[in-house]
Structures are given as structure tokens and as C-alpha cells.
Amino acid sequence: RYISMFRPSVKCEAQKNKAQWKTMGPAKVAVPSPKSFLQKHSKEPKLPPRKKEQDSKKLPALSVPQRTDHPVMGIQSKKNFINTNAVAAITGLPKKPQPIYVDRRQGDKHVLETSGLVPKYIKKKDYGVTPKYITRRSEETKRAQKEYEAGILEHLKKRAMKRLSDEERSSLLQ
């Protein structure tokens, strides 16, 4: 069997560095007294005591009529409610039926507006208008393209050859 040659030195080092609390805890621990035991709901946060409402915050007491009080009699209206309701029903526009769709043969009806089958976005006021950020971006790209082309033209003009007149050409040849 293999036995390390450092075994005795390791044993001595372990004995030297060992302390009583390193393995089994401190030698003496203070035991809590039996009178200070943990009670039910003692760790829950406690609300402050409720304050009584002041008189200014209270609503006024509702007045209940007395048994001897009688309603005011004799007030009559000259309006004919039957005729006005009949006229309103005759002249008024009829109710439009709510648009629905049926999805099965059994006749399961569903509201058409919330189904997603009706394009709501067409009714918006900004329908068909290109967004501002897209127009701004396209303008910036056009401006950058023009600046780039102008820079290229200037660079080409600097490097371009000059056209010599006939007199200068002949003088150079001579």
C-alpha cells in the first residue's frame, strides 16, 4: 500500500493548528432562558394603532324624514310623456344591428369588430402617411449621397489634366 512521505509532517501541522472551536463549535454556548420563548405572530409587522376620525372628515348624517312629514302635493306637469315617447320612437333612426360572424354550422356567433377580420387601421387619420422618422432618414441619406458625390467631383477636378492651348503645346515640344 502507498504511504505518503509527508504524512508525519501533515499530522504535526494539523495538531498544531487545531483549536477547540474548529471542529465541534465553541466550548460553552449561552442557552436561551425558557421564559423568552418565541410566541405566535411575534415576527409579523405590527400596524400602528388606529386613530379616531375627526369630526371634520365625517360625512353629514343622512336626514331621514319624520313620520309626520308628508311630501309636497299638487305639483303637476303638463307634459304628455306618452306622445313624446311615441314621436321620438317614430322619428328616431332605427338601431343598426351589431355586425357578427358565424364560424360553425351550429351557429356560434361572435362580434365581428373584435375578431380582427375588419381592418381598423384604414379608419385611422394617419393611414397611408409615411412616418416622420422614415422621411427624415431618407432626407439624411440623400444629403449624405450629394455630399459624397460633391467630394468625389472635387477630388477628380484636382487630379484632372489641364487642356493646353496650341501655343503652349508647340512651345513645350520645341
Solvent accessible surface area in square Angstrom, and as a share of the most:
residue,aa,sasa,rsa
1,R,248,0.91
2,Y,185,0.70
3,I,103,0.52
4,S,41,0.26
5,M,161,0.72
6,F,128,0.53
7,R,115,0.42
8,P,86,0.54
9,S,63,0.41
10,V,93,0.53
11,K,123,0.52
12,C,86,0.51
13,E,105,0.47
14,A,60,0.46
15,Q,136,0.60
16,K,161,0.68
17,N,100,0.51
18,K,121,0.51
19,A,27,0.21
20,Q,126,0.56
21,W,158,0.55
22,K,136,0.58
23,T,89,0.51
24,M,174,0.78
25,G,29,0.27
26,P,89,0.56
27,A,78,0.60
28,K,186,0.79
29,V,105,0.60
30,A,96,0.75
31,V,130,0.75
32,P,106,0.66
33,S,61,0.39
34,P,119,0.75
35,K,184,0.78
36,S,82,0.53
37,F,135,0.56
38,L,133,0.66
39,Q,114,0.51
40,K,171,0.72
41,H,113,0.51
42,S,55,0.35
43,K,167,0.71
44,E,96,0.43
45,P,131,0.82
46,K,174,0.74
47,L,165,0.82
48,P,109,0.68
49,P,123,0.78
50,R,222,0.81
51,K,180,0.76
52,K,192,0.81
53,E,112,0.50
54,Q,123,0.55
55,D,123,0.64
56,S,98,0.64
57,K,149,0.63
58,K,123,0.52
59,L,160,0.80
60,P,115,0.72
61,A,100,0.78
62,L,166,0.82
63,S,109,0.70
64,V,119,0.69
65,P,104,0.65
66,Q,125,0.55
67,R,235,0.86
68,T,109,0.63
69,D,84,0.44
70,H,152,0.68
71,P,103,0.65
72,V,122,0.70
73,M,158,0.71
74,G,71,0.68
75,I,144,0.73
76,Q,165,0.74
77,S,81,0.52
78,K,203,0.86
79,K,115,0.49
80,N,79,0.40
81,F,120,0.50
82,I,140,0.71
83,N,85,0.44
84,T,59,0.35
85,N,101,0.52
86,A,46,0.36
87,V,87,0.50
88,A,65,0.50
89,A,83,0.64
90,I,140,0.71
91,T,104,0.61
92,G,40,0.38
93,L,170,0.85
94,P,116,0.73
95,K,196,0.83
96,K,185,0.79
97,P,120,0.75
98,Q,120,0.53
99,P,76,0.48
100,I,78,0.39
101,Y,66,0.25
102,V,82,0.47
103,D,77,0.40
104,R,139,0.51
105,R,239,0.87
106,Q,139,0.62
107,G,34,0.32
108,D,54,0.28
109,K,135,0.57
110,H,79,0.35
111,V,58,0.33
112,L,43,0.22
113,E,97,0.44
114,T,116,0.68
115,S,43,0.27
116,G,66,0.64
117,L,119,0.59
118,V,46,0.26
119,P,61,0.38
120,K,113,0.48
121,Y,126,0.48
122,I,86,0.43
123,K,160,0.68
124,K,127,0.54
125,K,203,0.86
126,D,90,0.46
127,Y,116,0.44
128,G,73,0.70
129,V,104,0.60
130,T,85,0.50
131,P,60,0.38
132,K,167,0.71
133,Y,113,0.43
134,I,77,0.39
135,T,56,0.32
136,R,138,0.51
137,R,146,0.53
138,S,47,0.30
139,E,112,0.50
140,E,84,0.37
141,T,82,0.48
142,K,133,0.56
143,R,138,0.50
144,A,56,0.43
145,Q,96,0.43
146,K,143,0.61
147,E,110,0.49
148,Y,138,0.52
149,E,86,0.38
150,A,49,0.38
151,G,39,0.37
152,I,69,0.35
153,L,104,0.52
154,E,105,0.47
155,H,101,0.45
156,L,96,0.48
157,K,152,0.64
158,K,166,0.70
159,R,179,0.65
160,A,64,0.49
161,M,191,0.85
162,K,183,0.78
163,R,234,0.85
164,L,87,0.43
165,S,61,0.39
166,D,121,0.63
167,E,143,0.64
168,E,90,0.40
169,R,143,0.52
170,S,50,0.32
171,S,72,0.46
172,L,130,0.65
173,L,130,0.65
174,Q,189,0.84
